[in-house]
Amino acid sequence: MKLIHTGDLHIGITVNGYNMTADQSYILDRIINIAKEEQADAVILAGDLYDRSVPSAEAVKLLDFFVSELIKVGIKVIAVSGNHDSPERLSFGNSIMKEQGFFIEGTFGGEVKKAILEDEFGKVNFYLLPFFRNYDADSMEEAVRSVIENCEIDLIQRNIMVNHNFVTTGGRFNELIVGQVDNVDSEVFDAFDYTALGHIHSSMKIGNGNVYYSGSPLKYSFSNVEKNKCVNVVEILEKGNVKVTPKDLIPLRDMRKITGLLKDLVKEEVVSQGNPQDYICATLLNKEELVDPIGVLRMVYPNVMQVIIDKNKNIYAGNVLSGLDIKTKSEIQLFEEFYLYVTGEEVDSERKQVMESVIEKAKRGESL
């Protein structure tokens, strides 16, 4: 059996004021094509199908198209809700949709629902555990562990968990030590041949077993710019034989960062190094004041999302002047130290002469 694992679609999301629907439509169409090319039996959506609990009509229409196109060619869709979704809205009509090949669990009522598919090796059991709030147990891990223990899993058969929780290993996530209340340790899922996770937007393997985050299919933050997006192609063969292969997703527009002087960033040789239609975060290193820098950048990069002005304010390691320092130093000395603090550079002679002239005029009471 071959599966495509993805999640965190966040259909309908707006990023820095930009509606991402066109980009999402493009990437979902790419996932449909991958599922067809791989001759997948099912596509797993591990939560956060929508970005809001009350999605727009446009978002609902796009998800409907995505699921319908897969089912139309005989590819099943297996999904759970995430923390951004409305469980009740996603659960509407699920008993009817199962007959069409769309297995979705939005609400958790205390018992994990199952979807069962078959291939030449027998049954594959999909356990659908949507995101839920933990109100009774001391930790989320304790709650999930208790839920799984009550599943009566047949370890002879092949079993897959679809879940939307913050899963870590040994209390760590990406080498960071995390709290012990909301996270769930990966060993909780040891009974499963593959665990398809959502919630974290980066693709990664967690722990020693087959526990994977697929990551989101698109970048929704500039913190993700260095990470390529993918879906996991999962081959479930006989019991104990699982192959996981990431398949890259190339977006309509990438999200990337550029850094430099404004005049350099708008040069043709710089612009041509990437797709100028990409979503851009520009860090400008200009020392002088700039007039409408985002407008200038958008003349060549129409989808600039952020502009950061970095004048190296942190280069100067000196201390803030004390009241005594201010009393004992001349005006030009104070200006020199202030200039160094702000720019990280010594003031040049031309600027120093201008400031000396200004100081003298101010002392004489003349108009500047």
N, C-alpha and C positions, 0 to 999 in steps of 0.2 A: 504494500500500500504506500502510495506517495502523497505527501501532504505539503502544503505551503503554509508556513506559520508567519503571521504578521499581527499587528495590533497597534493601539494608540494612533488610530487614524485621525482623530480630532477633527472630523468633518465639520466645516463651518467656522473654523478658527480664524481670528484676525490677529496678525502679527505686526506690531508697531504701526497699526493703522491700515495695513494692507490686507484685503480679503484674499484668502488663499484658495478659494474654491476652484479657480481655473487650474492651479498647480495640483490640487488634490484630484481633480478629474483626470488630469494627464497621468498621474502616478498610479491611480487605481486602474486605469486602462492598461498600464504597463503590467500591473500585477495579474490582471486577467490574462494577458498574453503569455506571461510566464507560466501561469497555471495550465494554459492550453499547451504550450510548448513542452512542458514537463509531463503532460498527460496526468495531471494530479487527480487524485480521487476526491480530495477535500481541501478547502481553505479554512484555516483556523484564524479567528479574530479574537485576540486575547484582551478585550476590554477597551474602554474609551473610544467607542465607535464615533460618538459625537463629542464636540468640545463643550457643549452646554447641556444641562438637564432638559431645557426646552429648546430643541434645535429649530433653526429656521426652516421654512418650506423648501428652500434651495438645498439645504443640507440633507433633509429627508429624501428629496428627489434623487440626490446623488448616491446615497447609500442604497436606495431602492434599485437604481440602475446597476450598481456594482454587483449586488447579490443576484439580481435577475439575470444578468449576463452570464454569471457562473453557473447558475442552476439550469439555464437554457441549454448549456452544452454538457449537462450531466455531472457537473462538479458540485459536491455537497458543500455547504457552508456551516461551520460550527463556531458559535460565538458566545461570549459572556459579557456582561456589563462591567464597566469600570467605574472609578470614583467620579468621573465627569458625566456619566450617563444618568438618565432617569430609569431606574430598574423597572418600574411599572410600565413606562412607555415602551421599552424594548421587549417586555414580556407579552405585549398585546398580540393575541392571535397566534401564540407560539405553537399551540397544539395543531392548528390548521397548517402552519408553515412547515412543520415536521414532515407532513405528507409530501411536500414539494421538495424536500431535501435541505431545508433551512432549520438547523437546530440552534436555538438561542435561549439562554437562561439569563433573565435580567434580575430576578429577585431570588434571594436565598431564604427558604422557609425552614431551615434546620436539617434538610436532607439533600445530599448532592444528587442532582439528576444526571442520567446517563444517556448518551447517544451511542448506538452500536452499529458499526459497519463491518462488512465481511470481505475477505479476499481468499486467495488460494490456501493461506495458512490458517484460516479460521476467523474468529471474531476479534475485533479491536474495540475495546471499551473506552469511550471518551467521557471522563468525569468533568462536569461543567460546574465550576465553583466561581460564581461572580463575586465582585467586590461586596463586602458587607462590613458593617460597623460592629466592632467588638464591645459589647456592653456587659457581658457576664463574666468572662474569664479575666485573669490578671494580666494577660498579654495577648497580642494577636497570634503569636506562635502557639500558645496554649489552645486558643480557640480553633485554629486551623488543624492542629494535631488531633484534637478531639473529634472534629468533623470527619477527618480522614479515617480515624480508627473505627468509626461507625459505618464506613462504606462497605465493609465485608468484601474486600478486593480479592478476586481469584488470581493468585500469583502465577498460576499455570498459563493463564491467558495474557494477551498483550494489553497493557493499560496506559492510557494517556490522560494527563491532567491538564485542564485549561483553566488558568487562574490569573487574577489581577491583584497581586499583593506585592509589597516591598520585600523581596527575598534576598537574603544575604547568606554568607557562609562563615561560621565560626565567629559571629558577631562583627564581621568586617564586610565592607563594601568598597571595592577599588582601593584596598589597602587602608581605608579609613575605618576607625572604630566607631560604630554607631550605637544608638540607644537600643534597649531591649524590650520596648513596649510595642511598637508598631511593626517591627520587622519580623520575618519568619525565616528560620534557618532552612537551607536547602535540603538538609537530611530528612526533613519532614516528608519530602516527596520521594523517598528512596523506593517505595513500592511501585513506582510508575516507570515504565520504559522510556517515556519522554514527558517532560513538563513544559508546556507552552505558556510562557509568562508575558504579561503586559505590565504597564505602569512606569517602567524606566525607558527613556527614549533612546538609549544606546543599545546596540546589539552586543550581547556577551553571554558567555557560559558561566554559570554559577556553581561552584563546588565541584565534586568529583563525578557526579552522575550526569545524566542527560537533562539538565535543568537549564533552560535558555530563555533569555529575553530576546525577542526579535528586534526590538527598537521600533521607533516610529518610521514610517516610510518617507517622511520629509523632515528637513531641519526646521524647527520652530523657534530656535534660539541661536544667537551667535556663539553661545558656549559649545555648540555642536559642530562648528564649521570645519573642524579638522577630522570629523568622523564620517566615513562613507555610510550611506544607508543601504539596507538590503532586506530581503526576506530569507527565511530559512527554508530550504528544500529538505524535507525529512522523509527518509525511506524507512519504513517499518517492515522488515522482512520476518523471518521466523523469530520466535521468542529469544530475546537477548541480542538480536542483530539489528542495530539502528545506525543509520548513516545520516549525518547532518552536514549539509553543504550550503553556505551562504551564497546568495545570488544578488549581485549589485543592482541597485535602482538608480538610474540616471534621471534627475529631475528636469522639468521644463526650464526652471531657473534655479541656480544654486544659491546658497547663502554663503558669503565670504567677506573677509576683512581686507582692506587695503590701508597702507600707512605711508605718509610722506608729505612733502610740501604740496600745497594746493596746485601750484603752477605745473608741478611734475605729474601729478595724478591725472590731469586732464590731457596730457600729451598723447598723441595717437599711438606712439610705440608702447606706452603703458596701458592704455585702454584696450588695445588689441591683444594683450596677453591673456585675457579671459573674455567671457561673454558679458558685454556691457549691460545686458538686460538682467543680470543677476541681482539678487538682493544684497545691498552693500552696507557695510559699516566702515566708514572712513575715519581714520585717526589722522588729524592734521598737525604737523609739527611746526607750523609757522609761529614765529615770535611776535610778529606785528598783528594788529587788529585786522580782521577780515570782514568784508561787507558781503552779506548773503552767501556764505560758502556753500550751503546746501543747494542753493539755486544754481551756482556755478557748476557744482558737481553733477546736478541732474540734467545739465545740458548734454552730458556724455554718458552718465549713468542714471537713466530715468527712474530706477527703483532703489535709490538711496534710502535706507531706513533710518540710519543713525549717523551723526557726525560728532566726533569727539575732538575737542581742542586740547592738545597736550603740549604745554609749554615747559615741560620738564620742571615742574614746580618742586619736585622732591629731590632734585639733585643737590641743592645746597643743604649741608648738614648742620649749619650754624643754629644757635638758639635764638628764640625771640628776644628782642632787645628789652632790657629791664628799664625801669624808670630812671635809674642812675645813668645808664648808657646814653639815654636820650638827652639828659641834661649836660653831659660832658662832651658830646660830639657835635660837630658843626652840621649845618644843614646839608652840605654837599656830601659829607661822610655818611649821613643817614640815608641819603638818596642812593649812594653807591651800594650800601649794604642791602637796601630794599630791592634794588635792581638785581643784585646777585641772588637774593632769596627767590625772586619771582621767576627769573629767566635761567638761573644756573650759570650765568656768564658774567664776566667783568664788564662794566660799562665802558663803551668806547669813548674816545676823546671828543667826537662830535656831539654826542648826546650830553656829555659832561659839560661842554661849553654852553649848550642851549640851556641846561638846568641852572648853571651858574648865573646866566643872564636873567633867567626868570626869578631866581632867588633875590638878586640885587634889585630888580624892579619892584618886587613885592615889599622888600624892606623900605624902599623909598616911597611906597604908596602909589606907584605909577600903575596905569592900566596895563594889563597883560595882553 
